Amino acid sequence: MSRNFARRPRGASHPFRQRVAVQAELTRGRGDDNDLKLFVLSFTAFFICIYTLIF
């Protein structure tokens, strides 16, 4: 049995809650790239909509 010694919240005594806490902690650091992609996508969509309405 392999153990993962990541920090877990006190109330995470059930195995599913332990796994969710570890996954949430692992994915927390990857937000910067996603924010930039969301901004570019939103800006492009806004530009296309306004351009379509004008012409």
All heavy atoms as atom14 arrays in JSON, in Angstrom:
{
  "sequence": "MSRNFARRPRGASHPFRQRVAVQAELTRGRGDDNDLKLFVLSFTAFFICIYTLIF",
  "atom14_mask": [
    [1, 1, 1, 1, 1, 1, 1, 1, 0, 0, 0, 0, 0, 0],
    [1, 1, 1, 1, 1, 1, 0, 0, 0, 0, 0, 0, 0, 0],
    [1, 1, 1, 1, 1, 1, 1, 1, 1, 1, 1, 0, 0, 0],
    [1, 1, 1, 1, 1, 1, 1, 1, 0, 0, 0, 0, 0, 0],
    [1, 1, 1, 1, 1, 1, 1, 1, 1, 1, 1, 0, 0, 0],
    [1, 1, 1, 1, 1, 0, 0, 0, 0, 0, 0, 0, 0, 0],
    [1, 1, 1, 1, 1, 1, 1, 1, 1, 1, 1, 0, 0, 0],
    [1, 1, 1, 1, 1, 1, 1, 1, 1, 1, 1, 0, 0, 0],
    [1, 1, 1, 1, 1, 1, 1, 0, 0, 0, 0, 0, 0, 0],
    [1, 1, 1, 1, 1, 1, 1, 1, 1, 1, 1, 0, 0, 0],
    [1, 1, 1, 1, 0, 0, 0, 0, 0, 0, 0, 0, 0, 0],
    [1, 1, 1, 1, 1, 0, 0, 0, 0, 0, 0, 0, 0, 0],
    [1, 1, 1, 1, 1, 1, 0, 0, 0, 0, 0, 0, 0, 0],
    [1, 1, 1, 1, 1, 1, 1, 1, 1, 1, 0, 0, 0, 0],
    [1, 1, 1, 1, 1, 1, 1, 0, 0, 0, 0, 0, 0, 0],
    [1, 1, 1, 1, 1, 1, 1, 1, 1, 1, 1, 0, 0, 0],
    [1, 1, 1, 1, 1, 1, 1, 1, 1, 1, 1, 0, 0, 0],
    [1, 1, 1, 1, 1, 1, 1, 1, 1, 0, 0, 0, 0, 0],
    [1, 1, 1, 1, 1, 1, 1, 1, 1, 1, 1, 0, 0, 0],
    [1, 1, 1, 1, 1, 1, 1, 0, 0, 0, 0, 0, 0, 0],
    [1, 1, 1, 1, 1, 0, 0, 0, 0, 0, 0, 0, 0, 0],
    [1, 1, 1, 1, 1, 1, 1, 0, 0, 0, 0, 0, 0, 0],
    [1, 1, 1, 1, 1, 1, 1, 1, 1, 0, 0, 0, 0, 0],
    [1, 1, 1, 1, 1, 0, 0, 0, 0, 0, 0, 0, 0, 0],
    [1, 1, 1, 1, 1, 1, 1, 1, 1, 0, 0, 0, 0, 0],
    [1, 1, 1, 1, 1, 1, 1, 1, 0, 0, 0, 0, 0, 0],
    [1, 1, 1, 1, 1, 1, 1, 0, 0, 0, 0, 0, 0, 0],
    [1, 1, 1, 1, 1, 1, 1, 1, 1, 1, 1, 0, 0, 0],
    [1, 1, 1, 1, 0, 0, 0, 0, 0, 0, 0, 0, 0, 0],
    [1, 1, 1, 1, 1, 1, 1, 1, 1, 1, 1, 0, 0, 0],
    [1, 1, 1, 1, 0, 0, 0, 0, 0, 0, 0, 0, 0, 0],
    [1, 1, 1, 1, 1, 1, 1, 1, 0, 0, 0, 0, 0, 0],
    [1, 1, 1, 1, 1, 1, 1, 1, 0, 0, 0, 0, 0, 0],
    [1, 1, 1, 1, 1, 1, 1, 1, 0, 0, 0, 0, 0, 0],
    [1, 1, 1, 1, 1, 1, 1, 1, 0, 0, 0, 0, 0, 0],
    [1, 1, 1, 1, 1, 1, 1, 1, 0, 0, 0, 0, 0, 0],
    [1, 1, 1, 1, 1, 1, 1, 1, 1, 0, 0, 0, 0, 0],
    [1, 1, 1, 1, 1, 1, 1, 1, 0, 0, 0, 0, 0, 0],
    [1, 1, 1, 1, 1, 1, 1, 1, 1, 1, 1, 0, 0, 0],
    [1, 1, 1, 1, 1, 1, 1, 0, 0, 0, 0, 0, 0, 0],
    [1, 1, 1, 1, 1, 1, 1, 1, 0, 0, 0, 0, 0, 0],
    [1, 1, 1, 1, 1, 1, 0, 0, 0, 0, 0, 0, 0, 0],
    [1, 1, 1, 1, 1, 1, 1, 1, 1, 1, 1, 0, 0, 0],
    [1, 1, 1, 1, 1, 1, 1, 0, 0, 0, 0, 0, 0, 0],
    [1, 1, 1, 1, 1, 0, 0, 0, 0, 0, 0, 0, 0, 0],
    [1, 1, 1, 1, 1, 1, 1, 1, 1, 1, 1, 0, 0, 0],
    [1, 1, 1, 1, 1, 1, 1, 1, 1, 1, 1, 0, 0, 0],
    [1, 1, 1, 1, 1, 1, 1, 1, 0, 0, 0, 0, 0, 0],
    [1, 1, 1, 1, 1, 1, 0, 0, 0, 0, 0, 0, 0, 0],
    [1, 1, 1, 1, 1, 1, 1, 1, 0, 0, 0, 0, 0, 0],
    [1, 1, 1, 1, 1, 1, 1, 1, 1, 1, 1, 1, 0, 0],
    [1, 1, 1, 1, 1, 1, 1, 0, 0, 0, 0, 0, 0, 0],
    [1, 1, 1, 1, 1, 1, 1, 1, 0, 0, 0, 0, 0, 0],
    [1, 1, 1, 1, 1, 1, 1, 1, 0, 0, 0, 0, 0, 0],
    [1, 1, 1, 1, 1, 1, 1, 1, 1, 1, 1, 0, 0, 0]
  ],
  "atom14_positions": [
    [[0.85, -1.18, 0.0], [0.0, 0.0, 0.0], [0.88, 1.24, 0.0], [1.73, 1.41, 0.86], [-0.9, -0.05, 1.23], [-1.78, 1.12, 1.4], [-2.75, 0.86, 2.89], [-3.84, 2.18, 2.77], [0.0, 0.0, 0.0], [0.0, 0.0, 0.0], [0.0, 0.0, 0.0], [0.0, 0.0, 0.0], [0.0, 0.0, 0.0], [0.0, 0.0, 0.0]],
    [[0.72, 2.1, -0.98], [1.51, 3.32, -1.03], [0.78, 4.43, -0.29], [-0.45, 4.53, -0.33], [1.75, 3.72, -2.48], [0.53, 4.05, -3.08], [0.0, 0.0, 0.0], [0.0, 0.0, 0.0], [0.0, 0.0, 0.0], [0.0, 0.0, 0.0], [0.0, 0.0, 0.0], [0.0, 0.0, 0.0], [0.0, 0.0, 0.0], [0.0, 0.0, 0.0]],
    [[1.54, 5.27, 0.36], [0.95, 6.37, 1.12], [1.39, 7.7, 0.54], [2.52, 7.86, 0.12], [1.38, 6.31, 2.58], [0.81, 5.12, 3.3], [1.23, 5.18, 4.73], [0.61, 4.06, 5.43], [0.04, 4.18, 6.61], [0.05, 5.33, 7.22], [-0.51, 3.15, 7.18], [0.0, 0.0, 0.0], [0.0, 0.0, 0.0], [0.0, 0.0, 0.0]],
    [[0.47, 8.61, 0.55], [0.76, 9.95, 0.1], [0.76, 10.86, 1.32], [-0.26, 11.01, 1.98], [-0.29, 10.41, -0.92], [0.12, 11.68, -1.6], [1.13, 12.27, -1.27], [-0.68, 12.1, -2.56], [0.0, 0.0, 0.0], [0.0, 0.0, 0.0], [0.0, 0.0, 0.0], [0.0, 0.0, 0.0], [0.0, 0.0, 0.0], [0.0, 0.0, 0.0]],
    [[1.89, 11.47, 1.63], [2.02, 12.24, 2.85], [1.76, 13.73, 2.65], [2.4, 14.58, 3.25], [3.41, 12.04, 3.46], [3.61, 10.65, 4.0], [4.43, 9.76, 3.34], [2.95, 10.24, 5.14], [4.61, 8.49, 3.82], [3.12, 8.97, 5.63], [3.95, 8.09, 4.98], [0.0, 0.0, 0.0], [0.0, 0.0, 0.0], [0.0, 0.0, 0.0]],
    [[0.84, 14.06, 1.77], [0.46, 15.46, 1.57], [-0.4, 15.91, 2.75], [-1.04, 15.11, 3.42], [-0.33, 15.6, 0.27], [0.0, 0.0, 0.0], [0.0, 0.0, 0.0], [0.0, 0.0, 0.0], [0.0, 0.0, 0.0], [0.0, 0.0, 0.0], [0.0, 0.0, 0.0], [0.0, 0.0, 0.0], [0.0, 0.0, 0.0], [0.0, 0.0, 0.0]],
    [[-0.41, 17.23, 2.97], [-1.24, 17.74, 4.06], [-2.71, 17.58, 3.73], [-3.15, 17.86, 2.62], [-0.94, 19.22, 4.29], [0.41, 19.44, 4.88], [0.6, 20.87, 5.27], [0.51, 21.72, 4.09], [0.15, 22.98, 4.12], [-0.17, 23.55, 5.24], [0.1, 23.68, 3.01], [0.0, 0.0, 0.0], [0.0, 0.0, 0.0], [0.0, 0.0, 0.0]],
    [[-3.45, 17.1, 4.69], [-4.89, 16.9, 4.5], [-5.64, 17.67, 5.58], [-5.17, 17.84, 6.69], [-5.22, 15.41, 4.63], [-4.59, 14.6, 3.54], [-5.04, 13.16, 3.64], [-4.42, 12.41, 2.57], [-3.54, 11.45, 2.75], [-3.16, 11.11, 3.95], [-3.03, 10.82, 1.71], [0.0, 0.0, 0.0], [0.0, 0.0, 0.0], [0.0, 0.0, 0.0]],
    [[-6.84, 18.13, 5.25], [-7.65, 18.81, 6.26], [-8.01, 17.86, 7.4], [-8.03, 16.64, 7.23], [-8.91, 19.24, 5.5], [-8.63, 19.04, 4.07], [-7.48, 18.12, 3.95], [0.0, 0.0, 0.0], [0.0, 0.0, 0.0], [0.0, 0.0, 0.0], [0.0, 0.0, 0.0], [0.0, 0.0, 0.0], [0.0, 0.0, 0.0], [0.0, 0.0, 0.0]],
    [[-8.32, 18.43, 8.54], [-8.62, 17.6, 9.71], [-9.85, 16.71, 9.5], [-9.9, 15.61, 9.98], [-8.86, 18.48, 10.92], [-7.62, 19.02, 11.5], [-7.93, 19.72, 12.78], [-6.69, 19.93, 13.5], [-6.63, 20.34, 14.73], [-7.74, 20.6, 15.38], [-5.49, 20.51, 15.31], [0.0, 0.0, 0.0], [0.0, 0.0, 0.0], [0.0, 0.0, 0.0]],
    [[-10.85, 17.19, 8.79], [-12.08, 16.43, 8.61], [-12.0, 15.38, 7.52], [-12.99, 14.72, 7.22], [0.0, 0.0, 0.0], [0.0, 0.0, 0.0], [0.0, 0.0, 0.0], [0.0, 0.0, 0.0], [0.0, 0.0, 0.0], [0.0, 0.0, 0.0], [0.0, 0.0, 0.0], [0.0, 0.0, 0.0], [0.0, 0.0, 0.0], [0.0, 0.0, 0.0]],
    [[-10.86, 15.2, 6.91], [-10.74, 14.27, 5.78], [-10.35, 12.89, 6.28], [-9.25, 12.41, 6.07], [-9.72, 14.78, 4.78], [0.0, 0.0, 0.0], [0.0, 0.0, 0.0], [0.0, 0.0, 0.0], [0.0, 0.0, 0.0], [0.0, 0.0, 0.0], [0.0, 0.0, 0.0], [0.0, 0.0, 0.0], [0.0, 0.0, 0.0], [0.0, 0.0, 0.0]],
    [[-11.27, 12.23, 6.93], [-10.97, 10.89, 7.43], [-11.41, 9.81, 6.45], [-10.91, 8.69, 6.49], [-11.63, 10.66, 8.79], [-13.03, 10.82, 8.65], [0.0, 0.0, 0.0], [0.0, 0.0, 0.0], [0.0, 0.0, 0.0], [0.0, 0.0, 0.0], [0.0, 0.0, 0.0], [0.0, 0.0, 0.0], [0.0, 0.0, 0.0], [0.0, 0.0, 0.0]],
    [[-12.32, 10.13, 5.56], [-12.79, 9.18, 4.55], [-11.8, 9.17, 3.38], [-11.28, 10.22, 3.0], [-14.18, 9.6, 4.06], [-14.86, 8.56, 3.24], [-14.67, 8.47, 1.89], [-15.7, 7.55, 3.59], [-15.38, 7.45, 1.43], [-16.0, 6.88, 2.44], [0.0, 0.0, 0.0], [0.0, 0.0, 0.0], [0.0, 0.0, 0.0], [0.0, 0.0, 0.0]],
    [[-11.51, 8.01, 2.79], [-10.53, 7.96, 1.69], [-10.87, 8.85, 0.51], [-9.98, 9.44, -0.11], [-10.54, 6.49, 1.27], [-11.01, 5.75, 2.47], [-11.95, 6.68, 3.19], [0.0, 0.0, 0.0], [0.0, 0.0, 0.0], [0.0, 0.0, 0.0], [0.0, 0.0, 0.0], [0.0, 0.0, 0.0], [0.0, 0.0, 0.0], [0.0, 0.0, 0.0]],
    [[-12.16, 8.99, 0.17], [-12.53, 9.85, -0.94], [-12.21, 11.3, -0.64], [-11.67, 12.02, -1.49], [-14.03, 9.7, -1.25], [-14.48, 10.59, -2.38], [-14.13, 10.31, -3.68], [-15.22, 11.73, -2.12], [-14.53, 11.13, -4.71], [-15.63, 12.56, -3.14], [-15.28, 12.25, -4.44], [0.0, 0.0, 0.0], [0.0, 0.0, 0.0], [0.0, 0.0, 0.0]],
    [[-12.49, 11.76, 0.57], [-12.18, 13.14, 0.94], [-10.67, 13.38, 0.96], [-10.21, 14.47, 0.62], [-12.77, 13.47, 2.31], [-14.25, 13.62, 2.3], [-14.75, 14.05, 3.64], [-16.18, 14.23, 3.63], [-16.88, 14.53, 4.69], [-16.29, 14.67, 5.86], [-18.17, 14.67, 4.61], [0.0, 0.0, 0.0], [0.0, 0.0, 0.0], [0.0, 0.0, 0.0]],
    [[-9.89, 12.39, 1.35], [-8.44, 12.53, 1.34], [-7.94, 12.7, -0.08], [-7.07, 13.53, -0.35], [-7.78, 11.3, 1.97], [-8.02, 11.2, 3.45], [-7.49, 9.9, 4.03], [-7.04, 9.03, 3.3], [-7.56, 9.77, 5.34], [0.0, 0.0, 0.0], [0.0, 0.0, 0.0], [0.0, 0.0, 0.0], [0.0, 0.0, 0.0], [0.0, 0.0, 0.0]],
    [[-8.47, 11.92, -1.01], [-8.05, 11.98, -2.4], [-8.42, 13.33, -3.02], [-7.64, 13.91, -3.77], [-8.7, 10.84, -3.19], [-7.84, 10.33, -4.3], [-8.44, 9.12, -4.96], [-8.81, 8.07, -4.04], [-9.99, 7.46, -4.02], [-10.91, 7.78, -4.89], [-10.25, 6.52, -3.15], [0.0, 0.0, 0.0], [0.0, 0.0, 0.0], [0.0, 0.0, 0.0]],
    [[-9.61, 13.82, -2.71], [-10.05, 15.11, -3.24], [-9.16, 16.24, -2.73], [-8.78, 17.12, -3.47], [-11.53, 15.37, -2.89], [-11.93, 16.79, -3.22], [-12.42, 14.39, -3.63], [0.0, 0.0, 0.0], [0.0, 0.0, 0.0], [0.0, 0.0, 0.0], [0.0, 0.0, 0.0], [0.0, 0.0, 0.0], [0.0, 0.0, 0.0], [0.0, 0.0, 0.0]],
    [[-8.79, 16.19, -1.47], [-7.94, 17.24, -0.9], [-6.57, 17.25, -1.56], [-6.02, 18.31, -1.84], [-7.8, 17.03, 0.61], [0.0, 0.0, 0.0], [0.0, 0.0, 0.0], [0.0, 0.0, 0.0], [0.0, 0.0, 0.0], [0.0, 0.0, 0.0], [0.0, 0.0, 0.0], [0.0, 0.0, 0.0], [0.0, 0.0, 0.0], [0.0, 0.0, 0.0]],
    [[-6.03, 16.08, -1.82], [-4.71, 15.99, -2.46], [-4.79, 16.5, -3.9], [-3.93, 17.26, -4.35], [-4.18, 14.54, -2.42], [-2.94, 14.41, -3.28], [-3.89, 14.13, -0.99], [0.0, 0.0, 0.0], [0.0, 0.0, 0.0], [0.0, 0.0, 0.0], [0.0, 0.0, 0.0], [0.0, 0.0, 0.0], [0.0, 0.0, 0.0], [0.0, 0.0, 0.0]],
    [[-5.83, 16.13, -4.64], [-5.97, 16.58, -6.02], [-6.16, 18.1, -6.09], [-5.64, 18.75, -6.97], [-7.15, 15.87, -6.71], [-6.91, 14.42, -6.97], [-5.77, 14.21, -7.95], [-5.55, 14.99, -8.84], [-5.04, 13.14, -7.75], [0.0, 0.0, 0.0], [0.0, 0.0, 0.0], [0.0, 0.0, 0.0], [0.0, 0.0, 0.0], [0.0, 0.0, 0.0]],
    [[-6.92, 18.65, -5.16], [-7.15, 20.09, -5.16], [-5.84, 20.84, -4.89], [-5.58, 21.89, -5.47], [-8.19, 20.46, -4.11], [0.0, 0.0, 0.0], [0.0, 0.0, 0.0], [0.0, 0.0, 0.0], [0.0, 0.0, 0.0], [0.0, 0.0, 0.0], [0.0, 0.0, 0.0], [0.0, 0.0, 0.0], [0.0, 0.0, 0.0], [0.0, 0.0, 0.0]],
    [[-5.0, 20.29, -4.03], [-3.73, 20.92, -3.72], [-2.77, 20.82, -4.9], [-2.0, 21.74, -5.16], [-3.12, 20.27, -2.49], [-2.02, 21.08, -1.87], [-1.64, 20.55, -0.51], [-2.52, 20.42, 0.33], [-0.44, 20.26, -0.33], [0.0, 0.0, 0.0], [0.0, 0.0, 0.0], [0.0, 0.0, 0.0], [0.0, 0.0, 0.0], [0.0, 0.0, 0.0]],
    [[-2.82, 19.73, -5.64], [-1.93, 19.55, -6.78], [-2.3, 20.46, -7.94], [-1.43, 20.94, -8.67], [-1.95, 18.1, -7.26], [-1.31, 17.08, -6.32], [-1.52, 15.68, -6.86], [0.16, 17.37, -6.13], [0.0, 0.0, 0.0], [0.0, 0.0, 0.0], [0.0, 0.0, 0.0], [0.0, 0.0, 0.0], [0.0, 0.0, 0.0], [0.0, 0.0, 0.0]],
    [[-3.59, 20.72, -8.15], [-4.03, 21.53, -9.29], [-4.06, 23.03, -8.97], [-4.33, 23.82, -9.85], [-5.43, 21.09, -9.76], [-6.34, 21.22, -8.69], [-5.4, 19.67, -10.28], [0.0, 0.0, 0.0], [0.0, 0.0, 0.0], [0.0, 0.0, 0.0], [0.0, 0.0, 0.0], [0.0, 0.0, 0.0], [0.0, 0.0, 0.0], [0.0, 0.0, 0.0]],
    [[-3.78, 23.4, -7.76], [-3.86, 24.8, -7.36], [-2.81, 25.67, -8.05], [-3.06, 26.81, -8.39], [-3.7, 24.92, -5.85], [-3.92, 26.32, -5.33], [-3.84, 26.38, -3.84], [-4.87, 25.54, -3.26], [-4.85, 25.09, -2.03], [-3.85, 25.36, -1.25], [-5.84, 24.34, -1.57], [0.0, 0.0, 0.0], [0.0, 0.0, 0.0], [0.0, 0.0, 0.0]],
    [[-1.63, 25.18, -8.31], [-0.55, 25.98, -8.84], [-0.6, 26.22, -10.34], [0.22, 26.94, -10.87], [0.0, 0.0, 0.0], [0.0, 0.0, 0.0], [0.0, 0.0, 0.0], [0.0, 0.0, 0.0], [0.0, 0.0, 0.0], [0.0, 0.0, 0.0], [0.0, 0.0, 0.0], [0.0, 0.0, 0.0], [0.0, 0.0, 0.0], [0.0, 0.0, 0.0]],
    [[-1.55, 25.68, -11.06], [-1.58, 25.79, -12.51], [-2.57, 26.83, -13.01], [-3.06, 26.72, -14.12], [-1.93, 24.44, -13.12], [-0.84, 23.41, -12.93], [-1.16, 22.19, -13.71], [-1.85, 21.24, -12.85], [-2.51, 20.19, -13.27], [-2.62, 19.95, -14.54], [-3.09, 19.37, -12.42], [0.0, 0.0, 0.0], [0.0, 0.0, 0.0], [0.0, 0.0, 0.0]],
    [[-2.87, 27.87, -12.26], [-3.92, 28.81, -12.64], [-3.48, 29.94, -13.55], [-4.29, 30.53, -14.24], [0.0, 0.0, 0.0], [0.0, 0.0, 0.0], [0.0, 0.0, 0.0], [0.0, 0.0, 0.0], [0.0, 0.0, 0.0], [0.0, 0.0, 0.0], [0.0, 0.0, 0.0], [0.0, 0.0, 0.0], [0.0, 0.0, 0.0], [0.0, 0.0, 0.0]],
    [[-2.2, 30.25, -13.58], [-1.74, 31.41, -14.34], [-1.93, 31.21, -15.84], [-2.39, 32.11, -16.53], [-0.28, 31.7, -14.04], [-0.07, 32.15, -12.62], [-1.05, 32.61, -12.01], [1.05, 32.02, -12.12], [0.0, 0.0, 0.0], [0.0, 0.0, 0.0], [0.0, 0.0, 0.0], [0.0, 0.0, 0.0], [0.0, 0.0, 0.0], [0.0, 0.0, 0.0]],
    [[-1.56, 30.06, -16.35], [-1.68, 29.8, -17.78], [-3.14, 29.75, -18.2], [-3.51, 30.25, -19.26], [-0.98, 28.49, -18.13], [-0.9, 28.26, -19.62], [-0.68, 29.24, -20.34], [-1.04, 27.1, -20.04], [0.0, 0.0, 0.0], [0.0, 0.0, 0.0], [0.0, 0.0, 0.0], [0.0, 0.0, 0.0], [0.0, 0.0, 0.0], [0.0, 0.0, 0.0]],
    [[-3.99, 29.17, -17.36], [-5.41, 29.09, -17.69], [-6.06, 30.47, -17.7], [-6.96, 30.71, -18.5], [-6.13, 28.19, -16.69], [-5.74, 26.73, -16.87], [-5.27, 26.34, -17.93], [-5.91, 25.95, -15.82], [0.0, 0.0, 0.0], [0.0, 0.0, 0.0], [0.0, 0.0, 0.0], [0.0, 0.0, 0.0], [0.0, 0.0, 0.0], [0.0, 0.0, 0.0]],
    [[-5.62, 31.36, -16.84], [-6.17, 32.72, -16.82], [-5.85, 33.45, -18.12], [-6.69, 34.15, -18.68], [-5.62, 33.51, -15.64], [-6.17, 33.03, -14.32], [-7.21, 32.33, -14.32], [-5.57, 33.35, -13.28], [0.0, 0.0, 0.0], [0.0, 0.0, 0.0], [0.0, 0.0, 0.0], [0.0, 0.0, 0.0], [0.0, 0.0, 0.0], [0.0, 0.0, 0.0]],
    [[-4.64, 33.29, -18.6], [-4.24, 33.93, -19.84], [-5.03, 33.38, -21.02], [-5.5, 34.14, -21.87], [-2.74, 33.76, -20.08], [-2.19, 34.41, -21.34], [-2.36, 35.92, -21.26], [-0.74, 34.02, -21.53], [0.0, 0.0, 0.0], [0.0, 0.0, 0.0], [0.0, 0.0, 0.0], [0.0, 0.0, 0.0], [0.0, 0.0, 0.0], [0.0, 0.0, 0.0]],
    [[-5.21, 32.08, -21.07], [-5.98, 31.46, -22.15], [-7.44, 31.92, -22.12], [-8.03, 32.19, -23.16], [-5.92, 29.95, -22.05], [-4.58, 29.37, -22.42], [-4.58, 27.87, -22.27], [-3.21, 27.29, -22.57], [-3.18, 25.84, -22.38], [0.0, 0.0, 0.0], [0.0, 0.0, 0.0], [0.0, 0.0, 0.0], [0.0, 0.0, 0.0], [0.0, 0.0, 0.0]],
    [[-8.01, 32.04, -20.93], [-9.39, 32.51, -20.8], [-9.51, 33.96, -21.26], [-10.47, 34.32, -21.94], [-9.86, 32.37, -19.35], [-11.29, 32.82, -19.08], [-12.28, 31.98, -19.87], [-11.58, 32.75, -17.6], [0.0, 0.0, 0.0], [0.0, 0.0, 0.0], [0.0, 0.0, 0.0], [0.0, 0.0, 0.0], [0.0, 0.0, 0.0], [0.0, 0.0, 0.0]],
    [[-8.54, 34.8, -20.92], [-8.56, 36.19, -21.35], [-8.5, 36.29, -22.87], [-9.27, 37.04, -23.48], [-7.41, 36.97, -20.71], [-7.26, 38.35, -21.28], [-8.16, 39.34, -20.93], [-6.26, 38.65, -22.18], [-8.04, 40.62, -21.45], [-6.13, 39.91, -22.71], [-7.03, 40.89, -22.34], [0.0, 0.0, 0.0], [0.0, 0.0, 0.0], [0.0, 0.0, 0.0]],
    [[-7.59, 35.55, -23.49], [-7.44, 35.61, -24.95], [-8.71, 35.1, -25.63], [-9.19, 35.69, -26.6], [-6.2, 34.81, -25.4], [-6.16, 34.64, -26.91], [-4.94, 35.48, -24.9], [0.0, 0.0, 0.0], [0.0, 0.0, 0.0], [0.0, 0.0, 0.0], [0.0, 0.0, 0.0], [0.0, 0.0, 0.0], [0.0, 0.0, 0.0], [0.0, 0.0, 0.0]],
    [[-9.28, 34.02, -25.12], [-10.51, 33.48, -25.69], [-11.66, 34.49, -25.57], [-12.4, 34.72, -26.53], [-10.88, 32.17, -25.01], [-12.15, 31.49, -25.48], [-11.97, 30.98, -26.91], [-12.52, 30.37, -24.56], [0.0, 0.0, 0.0], [0.0, 0.0, 0.0], [0.0, 0.0, 0.0], [0.0, 0.0, 0.0], [0.0, 0.0, 0.0], [0.0, 0.0, 0.0]],
    [[-11.8, 35.1, -24.4], [-12.87, 36.08, -24.19], [-12.69, 37.31, -25.06], [-13.65, 37.81, -25.65], [-12.91, 36.51, -22.72], [-13.12, 35.4, -21.9], [0.0, 0.0, 0.0], [0.0, 0.0, 0.0], [0.0, 0.0, 0.0], [0.0, 0.0, 0.0], [0.0, 0.0, 0.0], [0.0, 0.0, 0.0], [0.0, 0.0, 0.0], [0.0, 0.0, 0.0]],
    [[-11.46, 37.79, -25.16], [-11.19, 38.97, -25.99], [-11.49, 38.69, -27.45], [-12.11, 39.5, -28.14], [-9.72, 39.39, -25.82], [-9.37, 40.63, -26.57], [-9.68, 41.87, -26.04], [-8.75, 40.57, -27.8], [-9.36, 43.03, -26.72], [-8.43, 41.71, -28.51], [-8.75, 42.95, -27.96], [0.0, 0.0, 0.0], [0.0, 0.0, 0.0], [0.0, 0.0, 0.0]],
    [[-11.09, 37.5, -27.92], [-11.33, 37.13, -29.32], [-12.83, 37.0, -29.59], [-13.33, 37.47, -30.62], [-10.62, 35.81, -29.66], [-9.23, 35.96, -29.33], [-10.76, 35.45, -31.11], [0.0, 0.0, 0.0], [0.0, 0.0, 0.0], [0.0, 0.0, 0.0], [0.0, 0.0, 0.0], [0.0, 0.0, 0.0], [0.0, 0.0, 0.0], [0.0, 0.0, 0.0]],
    [[-13.55, 36.37, -28.68], [-15.0, 36.21, -28.86], [-15.69, 37.58, -28.87], [-16.58, 37.82, -29.69], [-15.56, 35.33, -27.76], [0.0, 0.0, 0.0], [0.0, 0.0, 0.0], [0.0, 0.0, 0.0], [0.0, 0.0, 0.0], [0.0, 0.0, 0.0], [0.0, 0.0, 0.0], [0.0, 0.0, 0.0], [0.0, 0.0, 0.0], [0.0, 0.0, 0.0]],
    [[-15.29, 38.47, -27.98], [-15.88, 39.81, -27.93], [-15.59, 40.56, -29.23], [-16.47, 41.21, -29.79], [-15.31, 40.56, -26.72], [-15.85, 41.96, -26.59], [-17.13, 42.18, -26.13], [-15.06, 43.05, -26.92], [-17.63, 43.47, -26.01], [-15.54, 44.34, -26.81], [-16.83, 44.55, -26.35], [0.0, 0.0, 0.0], [0.0, 0.0, 0.0], [0.0, 0.0, 0.0]],
    [[-14.36, 40.46, -29.7], [-13.97, 41.14, -30.93], [-14.78, 40.63, -32.12], [-15.28, 41.41, -32.94], [-12.47, 40.94, -31.19], [-11.99, 41.61, -32.45], [-11.79, 42.97, -32.48], [-11.77, 40.86, -33.59], [-11.35, 43.6, -33.64], [-11.33, 41.47, -34.75], [-11.12, 42.84, -34.78], [0.0, 0.0, 0.0], [0.0, 0.0, 0.0], [0.0, 0.0, 0.0]],
    [[-14.96, 39.33, -32.22], [-15.73, 38.74, -33.33], [-17.2, 39.18, -33.26], [-17.8, 39.51, -34.28], [-15.6, 37.21, -33.33], [-14.17, 36.82, -33.73], [-16.61, 36.56, -34.26], [-13.87, 35.35, -33.58], [0.0, 0.0, 0.0], [0.0, 0.0, 0.0], [0.0, 0.0, 0.0], [0.0, 0.0, 0.0], [0.0, 0.0, 0.0], [0.0, 0.0, 0.0]],
    [[-17.77, 39.2, -32.07], [-19.17, 39.62, -31.93], [-19.37, 41.08, -32.32], [-20.29, 41.41, -33.07], [-19.63, 39.41, -30.48], [-19.84, 37.69, -30.04], [0.0, 0.0, 0.0], [0.0, 0.0, 0.0], [0.0, 0.0, 0.0], [0.0, 0.0, 0.0], [0.0, 0.0, 0.0], [0.0, 0.0, 0.0], [0.0, 0.0, 0.0], [0.0, 0.0, 0.0]],
    [[-18.51, 41.96, -31.84], [-18.63, 43.37, -32.17], [-18.38, 43.59, -33.67], [-19.1, 44.34, -34.32], [-17.65, 44.22, -31.32], [-18.04, 44.13, -29.85], [-17.63, 45.67, -31.78], [-19.44, 44.61, -29.52], [0.0, 0.0, 0.0], [0.0, 0.0, 0.0], [0.0, 0.0, 0.0], [0.0, 0.0, 0.0], [0.0, 0.0, 0.0], [0.0, 0.0, 0.0]],
    [[-17.38, 42.94, -34.23], [-17.08, 43.07, -35.64], [-18.27, 42.6, -36.51], [-18.6, 43.2, -37.51], [-15.82, 42.26, -35.98], [-15.32, 42.44, -37.39], [-14.62, 43.58, -37.74], [-15.58, 41.49, -38.36], [-14.16, 43.76, -39.04], [-15.13, 41.66, -39.66], [-14.41, 42.79, -39.99], [-13.99, 42.96, -41.28], [0.0, 0.0, 0.0], [0.0, 0.0, 0.0]],
    [[-18.93, 41.51, -36.06], [-20.08, 40.97, -36.79], [-21.26, 41.96, -36.72], [-21.98, 42.13, -37.71], [-20.5, 39.61, -36.21], [-19.38, 38.74, -36.27], [-21.65, 39.01, -36.99], [0.0, 0.0, 0.0], [0.0, 0.0, 0.0], [0.0, 0.0, 0.0], [0.0, 0.0, 0.0], [0.0, 0.0, 0.0], [0.0, 0.0, 0.0], [0.0, 0.0, 0.0]],
    [[-21.45, 42.6, -35.59], [-22.56, 43.55, -35.45], [-22.34, 44.82, -36.26], [-23.29, 45.43, -36.76], [-22.78, 43.89, -33.98], [-23.37, 42.77, -33.12], [-23.38, 43.18, -31.66], [-24.77, 42.42, -33.59], [0.0, 0.0, 0.0], [0.0, 0.0, 0.0], [0.0, 0.0, 0.0], [0.0, 0.0, 0.0], [0.0, 0.0, 0.0], [0.0, 0.0, 0.0]],
    [[-21.09, 45.24, -36.37], [-20.79, 46.47, -37.11], [-20.93, 46.27, -38.61], [-21.48, 47.11, -39.32], [-19.39, 46.99, -36.75], [-19.38, 47.49, -35.31], [-18.95, 48.11, -37.69], [-18.03, 47.9, -34.8], [0.0, 0.0, 0.0], [0.0, 0.0, 0.0], [0.0, 0.0, 0.0], [0.0, 0.0, 0.0], [0.0, 0.0, 0.0], [0.0, 0.0, 0.0]],
    [[-20.43, 45.16, -39.11], [-20.45, 44.93, -40.56], [-21.46, 43.91, -40.91], [-21.95, 43.13, -41.04], [-19.07, 44.51, -41.08], [-18.06, 45.59, -40.89], [-17.09, 45.51, -39.92], [-18.06, 46.72, -41.71], [-16.13, 46.49, -39.76], [-17.1, 47.71, -41.55], [-16.14, 47.59, -40.57], [0.0, 0.0, 0.0], [0.0, 0.0, 0.0], [0.0, 0.0, 0.0]]
  ]
}
